[in-house]
């Protein structure tokens, strides 16, 4: 619910305007916030007042007020003075704090709703009913970002993101674990995937600091209904995982750019092992020497262009042809043939995936 700091800031502001001292106590008689010293001296009176049927009462020069949340007593407010002016100011303070209670409760309810929505913990009828109750647009375009960072204990990363996106009523910032920050961002009709990438770069720049900590941001596809938000979240989650295997150098990755890596990531390990055995005959790309691996990767980077690859490797064209011929003899695959090159490329990616999954098991 409302933090003591928020309560303190509220009555500090009221005092600055009205020049009247205030104190807020909980129903157990504990002082939560006060603008004057010695507020603890009124704990007994506040307890007696809380147990009475009166909504307001003057005792020992202070006006006591009850603050309710859904007809349940939440706080006792003290205002210094007993005149009509103090009574009116006190009632205004009660109204202000009750509005804060409503606002924070709605915010908390929205956060719970978004978390359950992301995790697919809601029935379709509940999604629509709660969206309507919380005044959330059900037909807006949205996308989900996942920000993975070494979150510090003071939560400054989360605060930074909330400072930009949490203040927008149509956007939601939350966290379902200790490592990731999730942003559910509402989009305008003309925002494109290029704009989504620029937004991710803004987030990245915001969180970067002198420590140069590892930050990875992934986002799913744009969805048009509130019920599809969980799909965008799952896509972003997959993009984050797949990028660690195949694009570890990238800080920002989109689900739509995963390519064949997305398919490989969903393959069962036994099927992967069978595929590698069929292609390499009980060998593995790890068995190739470094020179061969560098040659293969550079050849793929240059779209199977022999001349450009030899130039970038600073070797004669014939030397590159010799290496490719040697590779063909050992594997039966000629990388200069498109179909063989595709098979070899997929095999390399499958091996990367298998090594990553094996490392997770350990």
C-alpha positions in Angstrom: 0.0 0.0 0.0 1.1 3.6 0.4 4.6 3.9 1.8 5.4 6.0 4.9 7.6 8.3 2.7 4.6 9.1 0.5 2.5 9.9 3.5 5.2 12.1 4.9 5.6 13.9 1.6 1.8 14.5 1.5 1.5 16.0 5.0 4.7 18.0 4.5 3.1 19.6 1.4 -0.2 20.2 3.3 1.7 21.9 6.1 3.6 24.1 3.7 0.3 25.3 2.2 -1.8 25.6 5.4 0.8 26.1 8.1 -1.0 23.4 10.1 0.9 20.4 11.7 -0.3 16.9 10.9 0.3 13.3 12.1 -0.8 10.0 10.6 -1.0 6.8 12.7 -2.1 3.3 11.7 -4.9 1.4 13.5 -2.3 -0.2 15.9 -1.3 3.2 17.1 2.1 3.4 15.3 3.2 6.8 14.1 3.7 6.6 10.3 4.4 10.2 9.5 4.4 13.5 11.3 5.3 17.2 10.8 6.0 17.8 14.5 8.0 16.2 17.3 6.3 14.4 20.1 3.6 12.7 18.0 4.0 9.5 20.0 2.4 11.3 23.0 -1.0 11.0 21.2 -0.9 7.3 20.5 -3.3 6.4 23.4 -5.8 9.1 22.4 -5.6 7.9 18.8 -6.3 4.4 19.9 -9.4 5.5 21.9 -10.6 7.5 19.0 -10.1 4.6 16.5 -12.3 2.4 18.7 -15.1 5.1 18.9 -18.0 5.5 16.5 -17.1 9.2 15.7 -15.5 10.1 12.4 -13.8 13.2 13.9 -13.2 14.5 17.4 -11.2 17.2 19.2 -8.8 16.1 22.0 -6.0 18.0 23.7 -6.0 20.7 21.1 -5.8 18.4 18.1 -8.5 17.4 15.7 -8.7 13.7 15.1 -10.0 12.2 11.8 -10.6 8.7 10.5 -9.4 7.7 7.1 -11.2 4.7 5.5 -10.3 2.4 2.7 -13.5 0.7 1.4 -15.2 1.4 4.7 -12.4 -0.2 6.6 -10.4 2.1 9.0 -6.9 2.5 7.6 -5.4 5.5 9.3 -6.0 8.1 12.0 -5.1 11.7 11.1 -4.3 14.4 13.6 -4.5 18.1 12.7 -3.2 20.8 15.2 -6.0 23.1 16.3 -9.7 22.8 17.0 -11.4 25.5 15.0 -13.6 25.3 11.9 -10.7 26.2 9.6 -8.7 23.3 10.9 -11.7 21.0 10.6 -12.0 22.0 6.9 -8.3 21.5 6.2 -8.4 18.2 8.0 -11.3 16.9 5.9 -9.4 18.0 2.8 -6.3 16.1 4.0 -8.5 13.0 4.6 -9.9 13.3 1.1 -6.4 13.6 -0.4 -5.1 10.5 1.4 -8.2 8.5 0.6 -7.6 9.3 -3.1 -4.0 8.2 -2.7 -5.3 4.9 -1.3 -7.6 4.4 -4.3 -4.8 5.3 -6.8 -2.3 3.0 -5.3 -4.8 0.1 -5.0 -5.6 0.5 -8.7 -2.0 0.7 -9.6 -1.3 -2.5 -7.5 -4.3 -4.2 -9.2 -3.0 -3.3 -12.6 0.4 -4.7 -11.8 -1.0 -8.0 -10.7 -3.3 -8.1 -13.7 -0.4 -7.5 -16.1 1.8 -10.1 -14.4 -1.0 -12.8 -14.6 -1.7 -11.7 -18.2 2.0 -12.2 -19.2 2.1 -15.6 -17.5 -1.2 -16.9 -19.0 -2.8 -17.2 -15.6 -6.1 -15.7 -16.7 -9.1 -17.1 -18.5 -10.3 -15.1 -21.5 -13.4 -13.9 -19.8 -11.3 -12.7 -16.8 -9.0 -10.8 -19.2 -11.8 -8.8 -20.7 -13.7 -8.3 -17.4 -10.6 -7.1 -15.5 -9.4 -4.9 -18.4 -12.8 -3.2 -18.4 -12.7 -2.7 -14.7 -9.2 -1.3 -14.7 -10.0 1.0 -17.7 -7.4 -0.7 -19.9 -7.9 -0.4 -23.7 -8.5 -4.0 -25.0 -7.9 -3.2 -28.7 -4.7 -1.1 -28.5 -1.5 -2.1 -30.4 1.1 -3.3 -27.9 4.5 -4.9 -27.8 6.4 -6.5 -24.9 10.1 -5.7 -24.1 12.2 -7.8 -21.7 15.3 -6.1 -20.3 17.8 -8.5 -18.8 20.4 -6.8 -16.6 22.4 -7.3 -13.4 19.8 -5.5 -11.3 21.3 -3.7 -8.4 19.9 -4.1 -4.9 18.5 -0.5 -4.7 16.4 -1.2 -7.8 17.7 1.9 -9.7 17.4 0.2 -13.1 13.7 -0.5 -12.5 13.2 3.1 -11.2 14.9 4.5 -14.4 12.6 2.5 -16.7 9.5 3.3 -14.6 10.5 7.0 -14.7 10.0 7.0 -18.4 7.3 4.4 -19.1 5.7 3.8 -15.8 4.4 7.4 -15.7 2.4 6.8 -18.9 -1.0 5.4 -18.0 -1.2 3.2 -21.1 2.2 1.6 -20.5 3.1 -0.9 -17.9 6.5 -1.7 -16.2 6.8 -4.8 -14.0 9.0 -7.7 -13.1 8.2 -11.4 -12.7 11.6 -12.3 -11.3 14.7 -10.7 -9.8 16.6 -10.5 -13.1 14.3 -9.1 -15.8 12.4 -5.9 -16.2 9.3 -6.1 -18.4 7.8 -3.2 -20.3 4.3 -3.6 -22.0 4.3 -0.6 -24.3 1.3 0.7 -26.1 1.9 1.9 -29.7 0.4 4.4 -31.9 -1.0 3.4 -35.3 2.0 4.6 -37.2 4.8 3.0 -35.1 6.8 0.4 -37.0 9.3 -2.3 -36.0 12.1 0.2 -36.8 10.6 2.4 -34.1 10.6 -0.5 -31.7 14.3 -1.0 -32.2 15.0 2.7 -31.6 13.0 2.5 -28.4 15.1 -0.5 -27.3 18.2 1.5 -28.0 16.9 4.3 -25.8 16.4 1.8 -22.9 19.9 0.5 -23.5 21.4 4.0 -23.3 19.4 4.8 -20.2 20.7 1.8 -18.3 24.3 1.9 -19.4 26.7 3.2 -16.8 30.5 3.4 -16.2 30.5 -0.2 -14.9 29.5 -1.4 -18.4 27.3 -4.1 -17.0 25.8 -6.7 -19.3 22.4 -5.6 -20.7 20.3 -7.5 -23.2 16.9 -6.3 -24.5 14.5 -8.4 -26.5 11.1 -7.7 -27.9 8.3 -9.7 -29.5 5.9 -8.9 -32.3 3.2 -6.2 -32.3 -0.2 -7.5 -31.1 -3.6 -5.9 -31.5 -5.6 -7.2 -28.6 -5.0 -7.4 -24.8 -5.4 -11.2 -24.9 -2.4 -11.5 -27.2 0.1 -9.7 -24.9 1.3 -13.0 -23.4 2.3 -14.1 -26.9 4.5 -11.1 -27.4 6.0 -11.8 -24.0 6.8 -15.4 -24.9 8.3 -14.2 -28.2 10.5 -11.7 -26.4 11.5 -14.4 -23.9 12.5 -16.8 -26.8 14.4 -14.0 -28.5 16.4 -13.3 -25.4 17.3 -17.0 -25.0 18.1 -17.6 -28.7 20.2 -14.5 -29.0 22.5 -15.8 -26.2 23.2 -18.9 -28.3 23.5 -17.5 -31.8 23.9 -13.7 -31.4 25.8 -13.2 -28.1 27.4 -10.0 -29.4 24.0 -8.3 -29.8 22.5 -6.1 -27.0 19.1 -5.7 -28.7 17.3 -8.5 -30.6 13.8 -8.8 -32.1 11.9 -12.0 -32.3 11.2 -11.3 -36.0 15.0 -11.3 -36.7 15.8 -14.7 -35.2 15.6 -16.6 -38.5 16.4 -20.3 -38.5 17.8 -20.0 -34.9 14.2 -19.8 -33.7 13.5 -23.2 -35.2 16.7 -24.9 -34.0 16.0 -23.7 -30.5 12.8 -25.7 -30.4 14.4 -29.0 -31.6 14.8 -31.9 -29.0 18.4 -32.7 -28.2 18.2 -36.4 -29.3 17.0 -35.2 -32.8 20.0 -32.7 -32.9 22.5 -35.5 -32.1 21.0 -37.7 -34.8 21.3 -34.9 -37.3 25.0 -34.2 -36.4 25.8 -37.9 -36.7 24.3 -38.1 -40.1 26.1 -35.0 -41.4 29.6 -35.4 -39.8 29.7 -39.2 -39.3 30.4 -39.2 -35.5 32.6 -36.1 -35.9 31.8 -32.5 -34.7 32.7 -29.1 -36.1 34.7 -28.7 -32.8 37.1 -31.3 -34.3 38.1 -28.9 -37.1 41.3 -26.9 -36.5 41.0 -23.1 -36.0 42.2 -22.2 -39.5 39.3 -24.3 -41.0 36.7 -22.8 -38.7 37.9 -19.3 -39.4 37.7 -20.0 -43.2 34.2 -21.5 -42.9 32.8 -18.6 -40.9 34.4 -15.9 -43.1 33.0 -17.8 -46.2 29.5 -17.6 -44.8 29.9 -13.9 -43.8 30.7 -13.1 -47.4 27.7 -15.0 -48.8 29.9 -17.8 -50.3 31.9 -15.3 -52.3 35.4 -16.9 -52.9 37.1 -13.8 -54.1 36.0 -11.6 -51.2 36.7 -14.3 -48.6 40.2 -14.8 -49.9 40.8 -11.1 -49.9 39.6 -10.7 -46.3 41.6 -13.7 -45.1 44.7 -12.3 -46.9 45.3 -15.6 -48.8 45.4 -16.5 -52.5 42.2 -17.6 -54.1 43.7 -21.0 -54.9 44.6 -21.5 -51.2 40.9 -20.9 -50.3 39.8 -23.3 -53.0 42.3 -25.9 -51.6 40.8 -25.5 -48.1 37.3 -25.9 -49.4 38.2 -29.0 -51.4 39.9 -30.5 -48.3 36.7 -29.8 -46.2 34.6 -31.4 -48.9 36.7 -34.6 -48.8 36.3 -34.9 -45.0 32.6 -34.0 -44.7 31.1 -34.7 -48.2 29.8 -31.1 -48.3 30.9 -28.5 -50.8 30.4 -25.1 -49.3 30.4 -23.6 -52.8 27.1 -25.4 -53.5 24.2 -23.6 -51.9 22.4 -26.7 -50.7 25.5 -28.1 -49.0 26.3 -24.7 -47.5 22.8 -24.4 -46.0 23.2 -27.9 -44.5 26.6 -27.1 -43.1 25.4 -23.7 -41.7 22.5 -25.4 -39.9 24.8 -28.1 -38.5 27.1 -25.4 -37.0 24.1 -23.8 -35.4 22.8 -27.1 -34.1 26.1 -27.8 -32.4 26.1 -24.3 -30.8 22.6 -25.0 -29.5 23.6 -28.4 -28.1 26.6 -27.0 -26.3 24.5 -24.2 -24.8 21.9 -26.6 -23.5 24.5 -29.0 -22.1 26.1 -26.0 -20.2 22.7 -25.2 -18.7 22.4 -28.8 -17.4 25.7 -28.4 -15.6 
